[in-house]
């Protein structure tokens, strides 16, 4: 029987439910404990998903059987919890973004290196069947040399549906830091690192009114840009454009498109694991839908941490790694800085292109 890596979850809010559910798909990991600042919330999730133990953060970090901490706290707590986990001798996998400040992200990577531990980071949707099919098409030369890309995430914010939406409009939130990681991780996983950016950003509505329960009618003061447009120069020479916005009532835009010397590629929603994937070949007017070549097309959150656990056992690099998560953080800050300072920003970080998943893996399998 395969030896399972024991995982401890810190943070039992909204996103924990899908991790707790989907993690059961993977034979190489087991959620052994969960913790939350509100103990009743941890106990409730433990009961619902048959987790053996609900405990305090301190008790979880002191448990010698737990090898990886899955950090599902709110963004402003990501760095604090990650550093505590690493100091306790445990590898850590953070929900996105890896941290709020660059300095925090750098401290996480530095401590992990010193301790000989791993750092992973969401999103892992780039490992889904949709984006892995796109990766294969690009690697196989189906659209030739990538020369440009566009990415769009537009909506009118989260205060109409989220039970506690205020943090989306505080430092560490906003459309770029909330949804940008999905789009930027997809682009980086398909095309490689970004070397230079510029951007423009604004706050269109300085105050938001919550219309969801239980905080209906409360006012939110907006602290961060809610409409961000960025331009990216990739290290491979391609030029990319991205818009993330909480200020748009409606739009008819693609999610992501990549334009090559021999055709164009329609990339699916990077917040999902499935398709559709479309291609238009040079000198053709018709888009063709491409059958997905890879598995993991359902809700597969946890594949990133499962892949990291497998990589720790085998000694290979893991795919949803801290260096890529930090590079995405660096890019996001650079868009905001470029807008404030009115200039291009040279992106100091870089990361390796993560290796693609093999074709033919069934859900729950890893190479």
RABELDA-V366862 format. One record per backbone hydrogen bond with DSSP energy under -1.0 kcal/mol. NH is the residue of the N-H (numbers start at 0). CO is the residue of the C=O. Records with the same first field share a line. If there is no record, write none. Layout:
# RABELDA-V366862
NH=CO + CO
This chain:
# RABELDA-V366862
4=27
6=29
7=67
8=32
9=69
10=34
18=14
19=15
20=16
21=17
22=18
24=21
25=22
29=4
31=6
32=6
33=52
34=8
40=37
41=37
42=38
43=39
44=40
45=41
46=42
47=43
48=44
50=45
54=33
59=55
60=56
61=57
62=59
65=62
66=5
67=5
68=90
69=7
70=92
71=9
76=73
77=74
80=76
81=77
82=78
83=79
84=80
85=81
86=82
87=83
88=85
89=84
90=66
91=117
92=68
93=119
94=70
104=100
105=101
106=102
107=103
108=104
109=105
110=106
111=107
112=108
113=109
114=110
116=111
119=91
120=319
121=93
126=123
127=124
128=295
129=272
131=127
132=128
133=129
134=130
135=131
136=132
137=133
138=134
139=135
140=137
141=136
143=140
146=258
147=258
148=238
149=256
150=240
151=254
152=242
154=244
160=157
161=157
167=164
168=165
169=166
172=169
173=167
177=173
178=174
179=174
181=178
182=178
183=179
184=180
185=181
186=182
187=183
188=184
189=185
190=186
191=187
194=232
195=232
196=344
197=230
199=228
201=226
207=219
209=217
210=158
216=209
217=214
219=207
221=205
222=168
225=201
226=201
227=243
228=199
229=241
230=197
231=239
232=195
233=237
234=192
236=233
238=146
239=231
240=148
241=229
242=150
243=227
244=152
245=225
247=154
255=266
256=149
257=264
258=147
259=262
260=144
261=142
263=279
264=257
265=277
266=255
271=268
277=265
278=287
279=263
281=261
283=280
287=278
289=276
302=299
305=301
306=302
307=303
308=304
309=305
310=306
311=307
312=308
313=309
314=310
320=318
321=118
324=320
325=321
326=322
327=323
328=324
329=325
330=326
331=327
332=328
333=329
334=330
335=331
336=332
337=333
338=334
339=335
340=336
341=337
342=337
344=196
346=194
364=361
